[in-house]
Amino acid sequence: MTIVILLILLTAFSIWEFMLLLAVALLPWRSAMRIAQYYEDKAIQTIFSTLSLYSGFKPRVVNKLNKTLPKRFIVVSNHQSLLDIVVIMRTLPDWAKARFVAKKELGYGIPLISLLLRVSGHSLVRRKGDALEAMRTVTRMAKRCRREGTIPVIFPEGTRSRTGALGRFYSAGYRKILEVEPVPILVAAMEGGWKIANLRDFLFNFGNTAFTASYLALLPEPHSKKEALDALEKSRVIIEASLEEQRRA
């Protein structure tokens, strides 16, 4: 059944990618980007509807915030699977359009999704590429987020955790975003995706694995390098405590 789901999604996304390519080639940039946002929203909705219908996938959302989200903020989250991206995009408020720092390899090979990552203001960086160029790419994303009112999302571990263990947090991309625009920090924890992180586990275990997205704290915007680093460390402590609590339950 999982293979059927993948075929349905890939077929729909291939058609939409062709339509978006036409829009990018023929329309003014602003009009093309409105269409890109339409297809991004449609893709996320379709992924969730299809996975829910055929596999019963419905991530549990835990909201521990005691305040309303401001219009501008950055999301800092751990990273376990590609599902983290679509779950964050689906569970943030409708007005909060997320933009991600992701590995450059995702910019090619996935119908529609790769094209959206390239044109919609996300940041695609090479894992082992030139560090200076990576920071330039992140800076461009941060400036576009500020200009367009979109929400930057970063996974400070830099890669997915294959075991669910929380990895080291790297600060360079996170600090670069905050240098462009000091904003509050929404701390999030994703749990469950590591169990279906590779293709084999996804094909055989998807639908039998619980997935939880927790929004844990909203930290004030930092105004110095030290405040930014302290906030990142606090974010890591909050995420680690949440993961441990969930696994004890």
NORMO-V366388 format. One record per helix or strand of 2 or more residues. SS is the DSSP state (@ for helix, = for strand). FROM is the first residue (numbers start at 1). TO is the last residue. If there is no record, write none. Layout:
ss: <SS SS>
from: <FROM FROM>
to: <TO TO>
This chain:
ss: <@ @ = = @ = @ @ = @ = @ = @ @ = @>
from: <2 29 60 73 83 98 104 113 123 131 151 172 184 193 199 212 225>
to: <26 55 63 77 91 103 107 119 125 148 154 180 191 196 205 219 248>
